[in-house]
Amino acid sequence: MKKLTVFTPTYNRAYCLHYCYESLKAQTNKEFVWLIIDDGSSDNTEDLVNQWKQECAIEIRYIKQENQGMHGAHNTAYEHIDTELNVCIDSDDYMPVDAVEKILSFWGKYGNDQVSGIIGLDAYKNGEIIGTKMPENISQSTLFDLYNKFSITGDKKLVYRSELTKKYPYPIFENEKYVGLAYKYHKLDEEYPMLLINEVLCIVEYLPDGSSLNMLKQYRVNPKGFAFYRRELMKLQFGSMKFKFRQAIHYVSSSLISKNKSFIKESPLKIITLFATPLGLLLYLLIMSKTKAYLK
């Protein structure tokens, strides 16, 4: 049985999804499954995937669902993955030809049930590492500590044990399409650290229609999802008061956008939330002002 699932959530990305497919066809190790979660595309994604499946170059599984947003697509992926490991490669990204081989080889040497998975590197198309590399003096860390204790910057590629990613499903809020994916990752941080590998596992291209470039709009149209995410981050066992205060500011602003008058009562850190309310109000006003034209 194959050990790795590469899953790709996609929504109207037929124009670029072939880059991901070509990179997977070129992998030096083909012991993986490509699981495509089509989140309600209206373009020719399904026709393309059917053509690729007929080529039989790699094992492809395809699931189409009504549009739920990235977190909903992740939920569906985790429900259907049956391999030991999984990694998400977004529809506008692709993998170096030896990425699968590096993942499986590294896990074969160091993987165990006392870690959540592997953290690797992302790079731009020109080979430049996104952010900083892993610290050379440590072999494992939680994702949270990597950024907040060891001051790592930039997106990283996460390979998880599938039995763990089936935990903590993302909630689906009516008429909303976004919940921070890191909710699940931080919950898993409370259980195990992750292995670190200073190897590029994903080539990233940030497209104009990518969610990472539209965050203020996301705040405006998905306030319940963001309020949930910030509330959960305030509950984490780790994290400084400064970190939790910052989450409280965002929690207040998202609660105001969603018109939730009970946000202090529902907060896990009521005193901190009370002190964060003035700054949360300012953030709320900024978001509403900056996104006014978007909603016209």
N, C-alpha and C positions, 0 to 999 in steps of 0.2 A: 504493500500500500504506500502511496506517495505521502511524503511528510509535510509538504508545504502547499498552501493555497495562496496564490496571488489574487487578491480581489480588487475589483475596480468599479466604484460607483460612477455612473455616468448619466448625464442629462443633456440631450441635444449636442453631443460632442462627436458626432460621426465625422466631422471635418478634421479632427485631430486624433481620434482613437487609434487610427492605424499605426501611429508612431509607437504606441504601447505594444500593439500586436507584433509589429516587426521586431521590436526588441526582445519580446518573449520567444518568438520563433528562433531568434539567433542565440538563445541561451546555450552555454556549453553544457549545462546539466538540465535535462528536460523532466526531471522528477518532480513536477509540480502540476497543479491544476489552476487554470485561469477561470475565476468566477466573476462574471460580469453582472452587476446589478443595475439594470436599466430603470432609472427612477422616473418613468413616465415620459420618455422621449417622444417627440412628434416628428423627428427627422428619420433618416433611413438607417438608424443604428441597427435595428433588428435584421434588416436585409444584409448589411455588412457582416454581422456576426454569423449569420447562416452561411454566407459564402466562406468565411474563415473555418467554420466547423467542417465544411465539406473538404477542405484542404487536408485535414487530419494531421497538421504539423505539430500541434500541441493539443492537450486535452482542454476543452472549453465547456464551461457550463454557463448557461444564460438564464437569468430570471428577470422578468419585466413586472413592474408593479406600478400602482398609481403614485404620483409624485408625493413624496413625504419629506424631501430635503435630505441632506447628506447624512444626518444622524439616523434617519429612518432607513436609508440604504445600508448603513452599517449594521443596524439591527437585523435586517434581512440576511446580510452576508453571514453574520455570526450564527444565525439560526441554521444555516445550511452547510457551513464548513464542517468537514469530517476528517481533516488532517491534523497532525500534531501541532503544526505551526501555521501562522497566517501573517501576511503583510499586505497593507493597502498601498496600491500604486494608483494615484489619481488619473483621471482620463486625459489630462494634459501633460502627464509625466511618462517616463519610461525607465527601463533598467539597463545598466551596463551589461554587456554580454556575459560576464562572469559573476553577476550578482547572486543568482540562485545557487551556483556552486559555492560561493563564499559563505552564504547563509547556512547551507546544509553541512558543509565541512566544519565550520566554526561550531555549530550546534552539536555535531557529532563528537567533537573533542571536549567541549566545555558545558554543554547543556545538561540541566538537571531539574528536578522538581522543586528546588529551593530558589529558583529565579523565575521571573515572569516571561523572560524572553531576551531579545537582543536590541540594543540601540546602535544603529549605524549612521553613516553620514549621507547627507544630500549634497548635490553639486549642481552648478549651472551647466549649460551646454558646453561652455568653453573650458570646463574642468575645474573651475574655481569652487572651492568648498564653500557652502553656505554657512556663514557664521564661523565658529571656531571648532577645532578638532576636540576629541575627548582628552581628558587629562591622561598623561602617560603613566602616572604613578598609581592608578587605581584600575581594577579590572571589572568592578561592578558598582552600580549606584541606582537609586531610584531616579525616575525622570525628574521629579520635583527637585531633588538635591542637585542634580546635574546643572540645572539652571540657577537655583537659588543659593546653593552652597559653593559650587565649583565655578560659577559664573560663565557657564557655556552659553553661547549665543547661536541663533539661527535654527531653522527647522532641521529636525533629525528624522531618520527613518526607523520606525518601530516594528519589530517582528515579535509577535506574542504567541504564547502557548494558547491554543484555541480553547481548551477547557476553561481557561480563566476569562477570555474575552466573551464567553457566553454569559458571564455574570454581569450584573448592573446594566440592564438594557436601558437605552435612552427613552425618556418619556416622549410621547407625541402629543402636542398641544394643538387644539383645533385652530385652523387657519394660520398656523405658524410652520416654518420650515427649518428651524435652526435650534440646536442645542449644542453647546461646546463639546467637542469630542473628547477633550481632556478630562471631562468628568469621569469617564471610565478609567482612563490612564492613572489618574490620581487615586482612585479607589483601589486599583491594583497595586499602586505604590505602598498602600497601607499593609499589603500582604507580603510582597517580595521585592528585592532589588532586581535590576536587569544587568545582563552582561554587556560590556562595551567593546565595540570593534571600530577601529579607525580605518574603515574601508567604505568607499562610496557604494551605496546600494540603490540609489535612485537619482535620476537626472530630472531636474525640476524646471518647469517653465511657468511663470505666473502670467496667465492670460487675463485680458481685461474683464472677462466675464467670470473670473474665478472669485470665490467667496472671500479670499484673503484681501482682495482689493476693494471690498464693498462693506466694510465693517460697520460704519455709521448707519448705512441703510439697514443692515441686519439688526442693529440695536432697535431701530425704529419699528420694524415690522415683525420682530420676534421677541417682544418684551418678556413674555411668560417663560420662554425657553431660556433667555439670559438670566432672568431672576432666579430660576431654578438652579442654573449652573453656578451663579455666584453664591447662592445660599448653601449649596453643597460644598463649595470650596471653603466656606467659613466653618464647616463642620470637621474639616480634616484634622487628624491627630497631630500633624506636623504643620509648620508654617508659623512665622513670627506674627506678632501683633500688627506690625506694619503691613504685612501681606494681607491679613484678615481685614484690617481697616480699609485697604484698597478694594477688597472684594465687596465690603459693605457699601462703599460709595457707589459702585456699579449696581449693586443690588437695589439700592434706593432709587437710582435713576430709572432702572428697568421697571421697578414697581410703580413709579409715578407714570411712566408711559402706558402701562397696562391698567392704570387707574385702580390699583390695589390699595385700598385705604388701611388694610390690616397688616402692612408689611413689617411694622415693628413687632407686632404680636407674633407673626410667623417667623421672625428671624431667630436663628439659633444663638445669636450673640446680640441681645437686645440693647445693652448699654453701648456697645461699640457702634451699633446701627444708629442709635440715637445721636451720638456725636458725629457720625458720618453724614447725617441727613442734610446739613447745609451744603456740603460739597456735592452730595448726590443731587440736590436740587439744581446746582449750577451745571452739573454735567447733563442733567435732563434738559435744561434750557438750551445748552449748546447743541445737543443732538437734535432737538426739535427745530432749532434755527437752521442748522446745516442741512437738514434733510427735507426742509419745507418744499423746495422745488421738486424734489424726487416724487413726492406724493400728489403733485398737481396733475 
